[in-house]
Amino acid sequence: MATSLKPSLYILLVMVAVLLFISVRNIRDENRKLSMEMEVTSTVLLQAEERRAVCKADLSSQKQVMQEMKVATDKRKVEVDSIEEKVKVCNNQMEEMKLKSLKNKNGSEQL
């Protein structure tokens, strides 16, 4: 008795089996597509991380160069300030010498 199924129940079971088969196949196809997208995304992410590492290294070295340039600029500024001070002293001395020379010249003319 167990082996005799009604034809409508048999058709219903076949339809359910076919629907399950189609659903499983669709799910596998979607899974395959998602896996491929995930692989592509992983590759893109890896490339972006590599570019980021390169940029980070470049930034670090540029910051170091900027710091070295700042130190060199500050050093040159101190040197320029020192030279400007020496030039001022020299100019003052020259003015004093000019004044003395003019006084000596005027003093010798009066005699």
TORVEXPA-509732 format. One record per residue: residue in three letters; x, y, z of N, C-alpha, C in turn; chain. Coordinates in steps of 0.2 Angstrom, whole numbers. Layout:
@rest: ALA n_east: X n_north: Y n_up: Z ca_east: X ca_north: Y ca_up: Z c_east: X c_north: Y c_up: Z kette: A
...
***
This chain:
@rest: MET n_east: 4 n_north: -6 n_up: 0 ca_east: 0 ca_north: 0 ca_up: 0 c_east: 4 c_north: 6 c_up: 0 kette: A
@rest: ALA n_east: 10 n_north: 6 n_up: 3 ca_east: 14 ca_north: 12 ca_up: 3 c_east: 17 c_north: 14 c_up: -3 kette: A
@rest: THR n_east: 18 n_north: 9 n_up: -8 ca_east: 20 ca_north: 10 ca_up: -14 c_east: 15 c_north: 13 c_up: -19 kette: A
@rest: SER n_east: 9 n_north: 13 n_up: -18 ca_east: 4 ca_north: 16 ca_up: -22 c_east: 3 c_north: 23 c_up: -20 kette: A
@rest: LEU n_east: 5 n_north: 28 n_up: -24 ca_east: 4 ca_north: 35 ca_up: -23 c_east: -1 c_north: 37 c_up: -28 kette: A
@rest: LYS n_east: -5 n_north: 42 n_up: -26 ca_east: -10 ca_north: 45 ca_up: -31 c_east: -6 c_north: 49 c_up: -36 kette: A
@rest: PRO n_east: -8 n_north: 49 n_up: -42 ca_east: -5 ca_north: 52 ca_up: -48 c_east: -4 c_north: 60 c_up: -46 kette: A
@rest: SER n_east: -9 n_north: 63 n_up: -43 ca_east: -9 ca_north: 70 ca_up: -42 c_east: -3 c_north: 71 c_up: -36 kette: A
@rest: LEU n_east: -2 n_north: 67 n_up: -32 ca_east: 3 ca_north: 68 ca_up: -27 c_east: 10 c_north: 67 c_up: -30 kette: A
@rest: TYR n_east: 10 n_north: 62 n_up: -34 ca_east: 16 ca_north: 60 ca_up: -38 c_east: 18 c_north: 67 c_up: -42 kette: A
@rest: ILE n_east: 14 n_north: 70 n_up: -46 ca_east: 15 ca_north: 76 ca_up: -50 c_east: 17 c_north: 81 c_up: -45 kette: A
@rest: LEU n_east: 14 n_north: 82 n_up: -39 ca_east: 16 ca_north: 87 ca_up: -35 c_east: 23 c_north: 86 c_up: -32 kette: A
@rest: LEU n_east: 25 n_north: 80 n_up: -31 ca_east: 31 ca_north: 79 ca_up: -28 c_east: 37 c_north: 80 c_up: -34 kette: A
@rest: VAL n_east: 35 n_north: 78 n_up: -40 ca_east: 40 ca_north: 80 ca_up: -46 c_east: 40 c_north: 87 c_up: -47 kette: A
@rest: MET n_east: 35 n_north: 91 n_up: -46 ca_east: 35 ca_north: 98 ca_up: -47 c_east: 39 c_north: 101 c_up: -41 kette: A
@rest: VAL n_east: 38 n_north: 99 n_up: -35 ca_east: 42 ca_north: 102 ca_up: -30 c_east: 50 c_north: 100 c_up: -31 kette: A
@rest: ALA n_east: 51 n_north: 94 n_up: -33 ca_east: 58 ca_north: 92 ca_up: -34 c_east: 61 c_north: 97 c_up: -40 kette: A
@rest: VAL n_east: 57 n_north: 98 n_up: -45 ca_east: 60 ca_north: 102 ca_up: -51 c_east: 61 c_north: 109 c_up: -48 kette: A
@rest: LEU n_east: 56 n_north: 112 n_up: -44 ca_east: 57 ca_north: 118 ca_up: -41 c_east: 63 c_north: 119 c_up: -37 kette: A
@rest: LEU n_east: 64 n_north: 114 n_up: -33 ca_east: 70 ca_north: 114 ca_up: -28 c_east: 76 c_north: 113 c_up: -33 kette: A
@rest: PHE n_east: 76 n_north: 109 n_up: -38 ca_east: 82 ca_north: 109 ca_up: -42 c_east: 84 c_north: 116 c_up: -45 kette: A
@rest: ILE n_east: 79 n_north: 119 n_up: -48 ca_east: 79 ca_north: 126 ca_up: -51 c_east: 82 c_north: 131 c_up: -46 kette: A
@rest: SER n_east: 79 n_north: 130 n_up: -40 ca_east: 81 ca_north: 135 ca_up: -35 c_east: 88 c_north: 134 c_up: -33 kette: A
@rest: VAL n_east: 90 n_north: 128 n_up: -32 ca_east: 97 ca_north: 126 ca_up: -30 c_east: 102 c_north: 129 c_up: -35 kette: A
@rest: ARG n_east: 100 n_north: 127 n_up: -42 ca_east: 104 ca_north: 129 ca_up: -47 c_east: 105 c_north: 137 c_up: -47 kette: A
@rest: ASN n_east: 99 n_north: 141 n_up: -46 ca_east: 100 ca_north: 148 ca_up: -46 c_east: 104 c_north: 150 c_up: -41 kette: A
@rest: ILE n_east: 103 n_north: 147 n_up: -35 ca_east: 107 ca_north: 149 ca_up: -29 c_east: 115 c_north: 148 c_up: -30 kette: A
@rest: ARG n_east: 116 n_north: 143 n_up: -33 ca_east: 123 ca_north: 141 ca_up: -35 c_east: 126 c_north: 146 c_up: -40 kette: A
@rest: ASP n_east: 122 n_north: 148 n_up: -45 ca_east: 124 ca_north: 153 ca_up: -50 c_east: 125 c_north: 160 c_up: -47 kette: A
@rest: GLU n_east: 121 n_north: 162 n_up: -42 ca_east: 122 ca_north: 168 ca_up: -39 c_east: 128 c_north: 168 c_up: -34 kette: A
@rest: ASN n_east: 129 n_north: 162 n_up: -31 ca_east: 134 ca_north: 161 ca_up: -27 c_east: 141 c_north: 162 c_up: -31 kette: A
@rest: ARG n_east: 141 n_north: 159 n_up: -37 ca_east: 147 ca_north: 159 ca_up: -41 c_east: 148 c_north: 166 c_up: -43 kette: A
@rest: LYS n_east: 143 n_north: 170 n_up: -45 ca_east: 144 ca_north: 177 ca_up: -47 c_east: 146 c_north: 181 c_up: -41 kette: A
@rest: LEU n_east: 143 n_north: 180 n_up: -35 ca_east: 146 ca_north: 184 ca_up: -29 c_east: 153 c_north: 182 c_up: -27 kette: A
@rest: SER n_east: 155 n_north: 176 n_up: -28 ca_east: 162 ca_north: 174 ca_up: -27 c_east: 166 c_north: 177 c_up: -32 kette: A
@rest: MET n_east: 164 n_north: 178 n_up: -38 ca_east: 169 ca_north: 181 ca_up: -43 c_east: 169 c_north: 189 c_up: -41 kette: A
@rest: GLU n_east: 164 n_north: 192 n_up: -39 ca_east: 164 ca_north: 199 ca_up: -37 c_east: 168 c_north: 200 c_up: -31 kette: A
@rest: MET n_east: 167 n_north: 195 n_up: -26 ca_east: 171 ca_north: 196 ca_up: -20 c_east: 179 c_north: 195 c_up: -22 kette: A
@rest: GLU n_east: 181 n_north: 191 n_up: -27 ca_east: 188 ca_north: 190 ca_up: -29 c_east: 190 c_north: 196 c_up: -32 kette: A
@rest: VAL n_east: 186 n_north: 199 n_up: -36 ca_east: 188 ca_north: 205 ca_up: -40 c_east: 189 c_north: 211 c_up: -35 kette: A
@rest: THR n_east: 184 n_north: 211 n_up: -30 ca_east: 184 ca_north: 216 ca_up: -25 c_east: 190 c_north: 215 c_up: -20 kette: A
@rest: SER n_east: 192 n_north: 209 n_up: -19 ca_east: 198 ca_north: 208 ca_up: -15 c_east: 204 c_north: 210 c_up: -19 kette: A
@rest: THR n_east: 205 n_north: 209 n_up: -25 ca_east: 210 ca_north: 211 ca_up: -29 c_east: 211 c_north: 219 c_up: -29 kette: A
@rest: VAL n_east: 205 n_north: 222 n_up: -30 ca_east: 205 ca_north: 229 ca_up: -30 c_east: 207 c_north: 232 c_up: -23 kette: A
@rest: LEU n_east: 205 n_north: 229 n_up: -18 ca_east: 207 ca_north: 231 ca_up: -11 c_east: 214 c_north: 230 c_up: -10 kette: A
@rest: LEU n_east: 217 n_north: 224 n_up: -12 ca_east: 224 ca_north: 223 ca_up: -12 c_east: 228 c_north: 228 c_up: -15 kette: A
@rest: GLN n_east: 226 n_north: 230 n_up: -22 ca_east: 230 ca_north: 235 ca_up: -25 c_east: 229 c_north: 242 c_up: -22 kette: A
@rest: ALA n_east: 223 n_north: 243 n_up: -19 ca_east: 222 ca_north: 250 ca_up: -16 c_east: 227 c_north: 250 c_up: -10 kette: A
@rest: GLU n_east: 227 n_north: 245 n_up: -6 ca_east: 232 ca_north: 244 ca_up: 0 c_east: 239 c_north: 245 c_up: -2 kette: A
@rest: GLU n_east: 241 n_north: 242 n_up: -8 ca_east: 248 ca_north: 243 ca_up: -10 c_east: 249 c_north: 250 c_up: -12 kette: A
@rest: ARG n_east: 244 n_north: 253 n_up: -15 ca_east: 245 ca_north: 261 ca_up: -17 c_east: 246 c_north: 265 c_up: -11 kette: A
@rest: ARG n_east: 241 n_north: 263 n_up: -6 ca_east: 241 ca_north: 267 ca_up: 0 c_east: 248 c_north: 266 c_up: 4 kette: A
@rest: ALA n_east: 251 n_north: 260 n_up: 4 ca_east: 257 ca_north: 259 ca_up: 7 c_east: 263 c_north: 263 c_up: 4 kette: A
@rest: VAL n_east: 263 n_north: 264 n_up: -3 ca_east: 267 ca_north: 268 ca_up: -7 c_east: 266 c_north: 275 c_up: -5 kette: A
@rest: CYS n_east: 260 n_north: 277 n_up: -5 ca_east: 259 ca_north: 284 ca_up: -4 c_east: 261 c_north: 286 c_up: 3 kette: A
@rest: LYS n_east: 260 n_north: 281 n_up: 8 ca_east: 261 ca_north: 283 ca_up: 15 c_east: 269 c_north: 283 c_up: 15 kette: A
@rest: ALA n_east: 273 n_north: 279 n_up: 12 ca_east: 280 ca_north: 280 ca_up: 12 c_east: 282 c_north: 286 c_up: 9 kette: A
@rest: ASP n_east: 279 n_north: 288 n_up: 3 ca_east: 281 ca_north: 294 ca_up: 0 c_east: 279 c_north: 300 c_up: 4 kette: A
@rest: LEU n_east: 274 n_north: 300 n_up: 8 ca_east: 272 ca_north: 305 ca_up: 12 c_east: 277 c_north: 306 c_up: 18 kette: A
@rest: SER n_east: 279 n_north: 300 n_up: 21 ca_east: 284 ca_north: 300 ca_up: 26 c_east: 290 c_north: 303 c_up: 24 kette: A
@rest: SER n_east: 293 n_north: 301 n_up: 18 ca_east: 299 ca_north: 304 ca_up: 16 c_east: 298 c_north: 311 c_up: 14 kette: A
@rest: GLN n_east: 293 n_north: 313 n_up: 11 ca_east: 292 ca_north: 320 ca_up: 10 c_east: 292 c_north: 325 c_up: 16 kette: A
@rest: LYS n_east: 288 n_north: 322 n_up: 21 ca_east: 288 ca_north: 325 ca_up: 28 c_east: 296 c_north: 326 c_up: 30 kette: A
@rest: GLN n_east: 299 n_north: 321 n_up: 30 ca_east: 306 ca_north: 321 ca_up: 32 c_east: 310 c_north: 326 c_up: 28 kette: A
@rest: VAL n_east: 309 n_north: 326 n_up: 22 ca_east: 313 ca_north: 331 ca_up: 17 c_east: 311 c_north: 338 c_up: 19 kette: A
@rest: MET n_east: 304 n_north: 339 n_up: 21 ca_east: 302 ca_north: 346 ca_up: 23 c_east: 305 c_north: 348 c_up: 29 kette: A
@rest: GLN n_east: 305 n_north: 343 n_up: 34 ca_east: 308 ca_north: 345 ca_up: 40 c_east: 316 c_north: 347 c_up: 39 kette: A
@rest: GLU n_east: 319 n_north: 343 n_up: 35 ca_east: 326 ca_north: 345 ca_up: 34 c_east: 327 c_north: 352 c_up: 31 kette: A
@rest: MET n_east: 322 n_north: 353 n_up: 26 ca_east: 322 ca_north: 360 ca_up: 23 c_east: 321 c_north: 365 c_up: 28 kette: A
@rest: LYS n_east: 316 n_north: 364 n_up: 32 ca_east: 315 ca_north: 369 ca_up: 37 c_east: 321 c_north: 370 c_up: 42 kette: A
@rest: VAL n_east: 324 n_north: 365 n_up: 44 ca_east: 330 ca_north: 366 ca_up: 48 c_east: 335 c_north: 370 c_up: 44 kette: A
@rest: ALA n_east: 336 n_north: 368 n_up: 38 ca_east: 341 ca_north: 371 ca_up: 34 c_east: 339 c_north: 379 c_up: 33 kette: A
@rest: THR n_east: 333 n_north: 380 n_up: 32 ca_east: 331 ca_north: 387 ca_up: 31 c_east: 332 c_north: 391 c_up: 37 kette: A
@rest: ASP n_east: 330 n_north: 388 n_up: 43 ca_east: 331 ca_north: 391 ca_up: 49 c_east: 338 c_north: 393 c_up: 50 kette: A
@rest: LYS n_east: 343 n_north: 388 n_up: 49 ca_east: 350 ca_north: 389 ca_up: 49 c_east: 352 c_north: 395 c_up: 45 kette: A
@rest: ARG n_east: 350 n_north: 395 n_up: 38 ca_east: 352 ca_north: 400 ca_up: 34 c_east: 349 c_north: 407 c_up: 36 kette: A
@rest: LYS n_east: 343 n_north: 407 n_up: 39 ca_east: 340 ca_north: 413 ca_up: 42 c_east: 345 c_north: 416 c_up: 47 kette: A
@rest: VAL n_east: 347 n_north: 412 n_up: 52 ca_east: 352 ca_north: 414 ca_up: 57 c_east: 358 c_north: 417 c_up: 54 kette: A
@rest: GLU n_east: 361 n_north: 413 n_up: 49 ca_east: 367 ca_north: 416 ca_up: 46 c_east: 366 c_north: 422 c_up: 42 kette: A
@rest: VAL n_east: 360 n_north: 423 n_up: 39 ca_east: 358 ca_north: 429 ca_up: 35 c_east: 358 c_north: 435 c_up: 41 kette: A
@rest: ASP n_east: 354 n_north: 434 n_up: 46 ca_east: 353 ca_north: 439 ca_up: 51 c_east: 360 c_north: 441 c_up: 54 kette: A
@rest: SER n_east: 365 n_north: 436 n_up: 55 ca_east: 371 ca_north: 437 ca_up: 57 c_east: 375 c_north: 442 c_up: 52 kette: A
@rest: ILE n_east: 375 n_north: 440 n_up: 46 ca_east: 378 ca_north: 444 ca_up: 41 c_east: 375 c_north: 451 c_up: 40 kette: A
@rest: GLU n_east: 369 n_north: 452 n_up: 41 ca_east: 365 ca_north: 458 ca_up: 41 c_east: 368 c_north: 462 c_up: 47 kette: A
@rest: GLU n_east: 369 n_north: 459 n_up: 52 ca_east: 371 ca_north: 463 ca_up: 58 c_east: 378 c_north: 465 c_up: 57 kette: A
@rest: LYS n_east: 383 n_north: 461 n_up: 54 ca_east: 389 ca_north: 463 ca_up: 52 c_east: 390 c_north: 469 c_up: 47 kette: A
@rest: VAL n_east: 385 n_north: 468 n_up: 42 ca_east: 385 ca_north: 474 ca_up: 37 c_east: 383 c_north: 480 c_up: 41 kette: A
@rest: LYS n_east: 378 n_north: 480 n_up: 45 ca_east: 376 ca_north: 486 ca_up: 49 c_east: 382 c_north: 489 c_up: 53 kette: A
@rest: VAL n_east: 386 n_north: 485 n_up: 56 ca_east: 391 ca_north: 487 ca_up: 60 c_east: 397 c_north: 490 c_up: 55 kette: A
@rest: CYS n_east: 398 n_north: 487 n_up: 49 ca_east: 402 ca_north: 490 ca_up: 44 c_east: 400 c_north: 496 c_up: 42 kette: A
@rest: ASN n_east: 394 n_north: 497 n_up: 40 ca_east: 391 ca_north: 503 ca_up: 38 c_east: 392 c_north: 509 c_up: 43 kette: A
@rest: ASN n_east: 390 n_north: 507 n_up: 49 ca_east: 391 ca_north: 512 ca_up: 55 c_east: 398 c_north: 514 c_up: 55 kette: A
@rest: GLN n_east: 403 n_north: 509 n_up: 55 ca_east: 410 ca_north: 511 ca_up: 55 c_east: 412 c_north: 515 c_up: 49 kette: A
@rest: MET n_east: 409 n_north: 514 n_up: 43 ca_east: 411 ca_north: 518 ca_up: 37 c_east: 408 c_north: 525 c_up: 38 kette: A
@rest: GLU n_east: 402 n_north: 526 n_up: 41 ca_east: 400 ca_north: 532 ca_up: 42 c_east: 404 c_north: 536 c_up: 47 kette: A
@rest: GLU n_east: 406 n_north: 533 n_up: 52 ca_east: 411 ca_north: 536 ca_up: 57 c_east: 417 c_north: 538 c_up: 54 kette: A
@rest: MET n_east: 420 n_north: 534 n_up: 50 ca_east: 426 ca_north: 536 ca_up: 46 c_east: 425 c_north: 541 c_up: 41 kette: A
@rest: LYS n_east: 419 n_north: 542 n_up: 38 ca_east: 418 ca_north: 547 ca_up: 33 c_east: 418 c_north: 554 c_up: 37 kette: A
@rest: LEU n_east: 414 n_north: 553 n_up: 43 ca_east: 413 ca_north: 559 ca_up: 47 c_east: 420 c_north: 562 c_up: 50 kette: A
@rest: LYS n_east: 424 n_north: 557 n_up: 52 ca_east: 431 ca_north: 559 ca_up: 54 c_east: 435 c_north: 562 c_up: 48 kette: A
@rest: SER n_east: 435 n_north: 559 n_up: 43 ca_east: 438 ca_north: 561 ca_up: 37 c_east: 436 c_north: 568 c_up: 35 kette: A
@rest: LEU n_east: 429 n_north: 569 n_up: 35 ca_east: 427 ca_north: 576 ca_up: 34 c_east: 429 c_north: 581 c_up: 39 kette: A
@rest: LYS n_east: 429 n_north: 579 n_up: 45 ca_east: 432 ca_north: 584 ca_up: 51 c_east: 439 c_north: 585 c_up: 50 kette: A
@rest: ASN n_east: 443 n_north: 580 n_up: 48 ca_east: 450 ca_north: 581 ca_up: 47 c_east: 451 c_north: 585 c_up: 41 kette: A
@rest: LYS n_east: 447 n_north: 584 n_up: 36 ca_east: 448 ca_north: 588 ca_up: 30 c_east: 446 c_north: 596 c_up: 31 kette: A
@rest: ASN n_east: 441 n_north: 597 n_up: 35 ca_east: 439 ca_north: 603 ca_up: 37 c_east: 444 c_north: 607 c_up: 41 kette: A
@rest: GLY n_east: 446 n_north: 603 n_up: 46 ca_east: 451 ca_north: 605 ca_up: 51 c_east: 458 c_north: 607 c_up: 47 kette: A
@rest: SER n_east: 460 n_north: 604 n_up: 42 ca_east: 466 ca_north: 605 ca_up: 39 c_east: 465 c_north: 611 c_up: 34 kette: A
@rest: GLU n_east: 459 n_north: 612 n_up: 32 ca_east: 458 ca_north: 618 ca_up: 27 c_east: 457 c_north: 624 c_up: 31 kette: A
@rest: GLN n_east: 455 n_north: 624 n_up: 38 ca_east: 455 ca_north: 630 ca_up: 42 c_east: 462 c_north: 632 c_up: 44 kette: A
@rest: LEU n_east: 467 n_north: 628 n_up: 44 ca_east: 474 ca_north: 630 ca_up: 45 c_east: 477 c_north: 633 c_up: 40 kette: A
***
